[in-house]
Amino acid sequence: MENSSIMGIAERVKQLRVDAGMSQQEVAEKIHCGSRTSVANYESGARALTTDAAIEYSKLFEVSTDWILKGGIGDSEYAFDETEELVLLFESLRSKALRKVAIEQIKALMRL
């Protein structure tokens, strides 16, 4: 990843935290990244944001991973696509049986 890309991501994750009025420690606890130092490193660009961390930021701040990684996508500053939300919810289902139920429920909704 280019350094300029990392800096853009760093600025966006810091902006999310600051706009939410959260400390680095609070974010670290909520995204399960270990410590405040990890969040500080993400925000300074000293450490590239991992895929797992990007997903956790996306869930915590209800923004798309595209916005975190690329910025400026969608109609609003923090665009969150409903499709991405469905994918995140589906991926959070650990059980194959639950995933099957979710698929059947979506199919039923499509028939309405």
Secondary structure, 3 states (H helix, E strand, C coil): CCHHHHHHHHHHHHHHHHHHCCCHHHHHHHHCCCCHHHHHHHHHCCCCCCHHHHHHHHHHHCCCHHHHHHCCCCCCCCCCCHHHHHHHHHHHCCCHHHHHHHHHHHHHHHHC
